[in-house]
């Protein structure tokens, strides 16, 4: 019976990964990111199968190792993904992510610019990500359907004032809708300011959080995939629910970075406790 279930699971995985049509209508078969030729990037991408036993990410079907992953029936996994910058290359990458997430037996809950949803202004992706993730961390259920407000002028003006107070932008940004691409440290500082002001949470002191894991982790796209693999395999082993927050850059480890997006990996266990927010 176990062998039959595994075979059925593999057939489903194969079908999803071979899917050619996408909501973006873009025939992309491999991630288009800066740094994709590096040894480190390719090692991390292949580790998804070699180390964690997950189906290979599209474009890495030659990864060594056995696919052992089969989502336990008692786990419900959702990746909430928010990006408000419309660009063809990125859209193709996000469709590959969707296909892989669905191949794992998880749901891909996307929030993209388009239709009635406004796009971000300029290079304000870091502000949008900090706002989305802190809203969802504060009250996931209440804020989930309104996170698109993260690209509003009101949010941008308020964030610029906070960033000026924190020394991450010049004073002429105060109360304006000017934009600047933010570093990981600037995003973390802004997020900490939101949490302190709105829910009086300060998290660990910066000297005790050298890798800026609170209130969310900033990662590259390849690091995000490995984080997802770690969380899923741990949850399958322990039946431990969790909610994990990531500000993910669209490019590979070691690159200069290009664009920030928001990701929340929610793992619920049937009949278990509510997901705990993880900062590991």
C-alpha positions as CSV (number, residue, x, y, z in Angstrom):
1,X,0.0,0.0,0.0
2,X,2.8,2.4,0.9
3,X,4.5,1.6,-2.5
4,X,1.3,2.3,-4.3
5,X,0.8,5.6,-2.5
6,X,4.4,6.6,-3.3
7,X,3.9,5.7,-7.0
8,X,0.7,7.7,-7.2
9,X,2.5,10.7,-5.5
10,X,5.4,10.5,-8.0
11,X,3.0,10.5,-10.9
12,X,1.3,13.6,-9.6
13,X,4.6,15.3,-9.0
14,X,5.8,14.5,-12.5
15,X,2.6,15.8,-14.0
16,X,2.8,19.1,-12.2
17,X,6.4,19.7,-12.9
18,X,5.9,19.0,-16.6
19,X,3.0,21.4,-16.8
20,X,3.7,23.9,-19.6
21,X,0.8,26.3,-19.3
22,X,0.9,28.9,-16.5
23,X,-1.1,31.8,-15.2
24,X,1.6,34.0,-16.7
25,X,1.7,32.3,-20.1
26,X,5.5,32.3,-20.0
27,X,7.4,29.2,-21.2
28,X,10.1,29.4,-18.6
29,X,11.9,26.1,-17.7
30,X,14.6,27.3,-15.3
31,X,15.1,30.1,-12.8
32,X,16.4,33.3,-14.5
33,X,18.4,34.9,-11.7
34,X,21.7,36.6,-11.2
35,X,24.2,34.1,-9.7
36,X,22.6,31.0,-11.2
37,X,25.9,29.7,-12.5
38,X,27.6,29.7,-9.2
39,X,28.7,26.5,-7.5
40,X,26.9,27.5,-4.3
41,X,23.6,28.2,-6.0
42,X,23.6,24.9,-7.9
43,X,24.6,23.0,-4.7
44,X,21.7,24.5,-2.8
45,X,19.2,23.8,-5.6
46,X,20.3,20.2,-5.9
47,X,20.2,19.7,-2.1
48,X,16.4,19.9,-2.3
49,X,16.5,16.4,-3.6
50,X,19.9,15.1,-2.5
51,X,19.5,16.2,1.1
52,X,15.8,16.6,1.7
53,X,14.3,14.0,-0.7
54,X,12.0,16.6,-2.3
55,X,11.1,16.7,-6.0
56,X,13.7,18.7,-7.9
57,X,13.0,22.3,-8.7
58,X,12.1,22.8,-12.4
59,X,15.4,22.9,-14.3
60,X,17.2,20.6,-11.9
61,X,15.7,17.3,-12.8
62,X,19.3,15.9,-13.0
63,X,19.8,16.3,-9.2
64,X,21.1,13.2,-7.6
65,X,19.2,11.5,-4.8
66,X,15.9,9.7,-4.3
67,X,12.6,11.5,-4.1
68,X,11.2,10.4,-0.7
69,X,8.8,13.2,0.0
70,X,5.1,12.5,0.3
71,X,3.1,15.1,2.2
72,X,1.5,13.5,5.3
73,X,-2.3,13.6,5.2
74,X,-2.4,15.4,8.5
75,X,-0.4,18.4,7.2
76,X,-1.9,21.4,5.4
77,X,0.8,23.5,3.8
78,X,0.3,27.0,2.3
79,X,2.9,29.4,0.9
80,X,1.5,32.9,0.8
81,X,3.5,34.9,-1.7
82,X,3.2,38.7,-2.4
83,X,4.9,40.6,-5.1
84,X,3.7,44.0,-6.5
85,X,6.2,44.5,-9.3
86,X,5.2,43.3,-12.8
87,X,8.2,42.1,-14.8
88,X,8.2,39.1,-17.2
89,X,11.4,37.4,-15.9
90,X,10.2,37.6,-12.4
91,X,6.7,36.3,-13.3
92,X,8.3,33.3,-15.0
93,X,10.4,32.5,-11.9
94,X,7.4,32.8,-9.6
95,X,5.4,30.4,-11.9
96,X,8.2,27.9,-11.5
97,X,7.9,28.3,-7.7
98,X,4.2,27.8,-7.9
99,X,4.6,24.6,-9.9
100,X,7.2,23.2,-7.4
101,X,5.1,24.2,-4.3
102,X,2.1,22.4,-5.8
103,X,4.2,19.4,-6.6
104,X,4.9,19.1,-2.9
105,X,1.2,18.9,-2.2
106,X,1.0,22.4,-0.9
107,X,-1.1,25.5,-1.8
108,X,0.4,28.5,-3.5
109,X,-1.6,31.6,-2.3
110,X,-0.5,34.4,-4.6
111,X,-1.0,38.2,-4.3
112,X,0.3,39.9,-7.4
113,X,-0.1,43.4,-9.0
114,X,-2.7,43.4,-11.7
115,X,-6.4,44.0,-12.2
116,X,-7.6,46.0,-9.2
117,X,-4.3,45.5,-7.3
118,X,-1.9,48.4,-7.7
119,X,1.7,47.9,-8.4
120,X,4.5,49.2,-6.2
121,X,6.0,52.7,-6.8
122,X,9.5,52.8,-8.1
123,X,11.9,50.5,-6.1
124,X,9.7,50.4,-2.9
125,X,9.7,46.6,-2.8
126,X,11.6,46.5,0.5
127,X,9.0,48.8,2.2
128,X,6.1,46.7,0.7
129,X,7.7,43.5,2.0
130,X,8.3,44.8,5.5
131,X,4.8,46.1,5.7
132,X,3.2,42.9,4.4
133,X,5.2,40.6,6.7
134,X,4.7,42.6,9.9
135,X,1.0,42.9,9.2
136,X,0.7,39.1,8.8
137,X,2.9,38.4,11.8
138,X,0.7,40.7,13.9
139,X,-2.6,39.2,12.8
140,X,-2.4,36.8,9.9
141,X,-6.2,36.1,9.5
142,X,-7.2,39.8,9.8
143,X,-4.7,41.2,7.4
144,X,-4.4,38.5,4.8
145,X,-6.9,39.9,2.4
146,X,-5.8,43.5,2.7
147,X,-2.0,43.2,2.3
148,X,-2.2,44.9,-1.1
149,X,-2.5,48.2,0.9
150,X,1.3,47.8,1.5
151,X,1.9,49.7,-1.8
152,X,-0.4,52.6,-0.9
153,X,1.0,56.2,-0.8
154,X,0.1,56.4,2.9
155,X,2.3,53.4,3.7
156,X,5.2,54.7,1.6
157,X,5.1,58.2,3.1
158,X,5.0,56.8,6.7
159,X,7.8,54.3,5.9
160,X,10.0,57.0,4.4
161,X,9.6,59.1,7.6
162,X,10.6,56.1,9.8
163,X,13.6,55.3,7.5
164,X,14.8,58.9,7.8
165,X,14.5,58.7,11.6
166,X,16.5,55.5,11.5
167,X,19.2,57.0,9.2
168,X,18.5,54.7,6.2
169,X,17.4,57.5,3.9
170,X,18.1,61.3,3.8
171,X,15.8,63.8,5.4
172,X,14.2,64.9,2.1
173,X,12.4,61.5,2.0
174,X,10.3,62.3,5.0
175,X,6.6,62.2,4.1
176,X,7.2,61.7,0.4
177,X,6.7,58.9,-2.1
178,X,10.3,58.9,-3.2
179,X,11.8,55.4,-3.4
180,X,15.1,53.8,-2.8
181,X,16.2,50.1,-3.0
182,X,16.6,49.0,0.6
183,X,19.3,46.8,2.1
184,X,18.6,43.9,4.3
185,X,19.5,46.0,7.4
186,X,17.2,48.8,6.4
187,X,14.3,46.4,5.9
188,X,14.9,44.8,9.2
189,X,15.1,48.2,11.0
190,X,11.8,49.3,9.4
191,X,10.1,46.0,10.4
192,X,11.3,46.3,14.0
193,X,10.0,49.9,14.1
194,X,6.5,48.7,12.9
195,X,6.4,45.9,15.5
196,X,7.5,48.2,18.4
197,X,5.1,51.0,17.5
198,X,2.1,48.9,16.6
199,X,2.1,45.9,19.0
200,X,4.9,46.9,21.4
201,X,7.1,43.9,20.4
202,X,10.9,44.5,20.3
203,X,12.3,41.0,19.6
204,X,15.8,40.1,20.6
205,X,18.4,42.9,20.7
206,X,20.4,43.3,17.5
207,X,23.6,42.0,19.1
208,X,21.7,38.8,19.8
209,X,20.2,38.6,16.4
210,X,23.3,39.1,14.1
211,X,21.6,37.4,11.1
212,X,18.4,39.5,11.4
213,X,16.0,36.6,11.9
214,X,13.4,38.7,13.7
215,X,10.6,39.6,12.9
216,X,11.4,37.7,9.7
217,X,14.4,36.4,7.8
218,X,15.8,38.0,4.7
219,X,16.9,35.3,2.3
220,X,17.8,34.8,-1.4
221,X,15.6,32.7,-3.6
222,X,17.8,29.6,-3.3
223,X,18.0,30.0,0.5
224,X,14.2,30.4,0.6
225,X,13.8,27.0,-1.2
226,X,16.1,25.3,1.3
227,X,14.3,26.9,4.2
228,X,11.0,25.5,2.8
229,X,12.6,22.1,2.5
230,X,13.8,22.2,6.1
231,X,10.5,23.2,7.5
232,X,8.5,20.7,5.5
233,X,10.7,17.7,6.3
234,X,10.8,18.7,10.0
235,X,7.0,19.1,10.1
236,X,6.5,15.7,8.5
237,X,8.9,14.1,11.1
238,X,7.5,15.8,14.2
239,X,3.9,16.9,13.3
240,X,4.8,20.3,14.6
241,X,2.8,23.2,13.1
242,X,4.7,26.4,12.3
243,X,4.4,29.8,10.5
244,X,7.6,31.0,9.0
245,X,8.1,34.6,7.6
246,X,10.6,35.4,4.8
247,X,11.6,38.6,3.0
248,X,13.1,36.9,-0.1
249,X,15.3,38.5,-2.8
250,X,14.6,37.4,-6.3
251,X,18.3,36.6,-7.0
252,X,20.8,33.9,-5.9
253,X,23.1,33.9,-3.0
254,X,26.2,36.0,-3.6
255,X,24.5,38.4,-6.1
256,X,23.9,42.1,-5.5
257,X,20.1,41.5,-5.3
258,X,17.4,43.0,-7.4
259,X,13.9,42.7,-5.9
260,X,12.3,41.8,-2.5
261,X,9.1,39.8,-2.1
262,X,7.1,38.5,0.9
263,X,6.7,34.8,1.7
264,X,4.8,33.1,4.6
265,X,5.1,29.4,4.9
266,X,2.1,28.1,7.0
267,X,2.2,24.5,8.2
268,X,-1.0,23.3,10.0
269,X,-1.5,19.9,11.6
270,X,-4.9,18.4,11.7
271,X,-6.1,18.2,15.3
272,X,-3.0,20.0,16.5
273,X,-2.1,23.3,18.1
274,X,-2.2,26.6,16.2
275,X,0.9,27.3,14.1
276,X,3.8,28.8,16.1
277,X,5.7,31.7,14.7
278,X,9.3,30.5,14.0
279,X,12.4,32.8,14.0
280,X,15.0,30.1,13.7
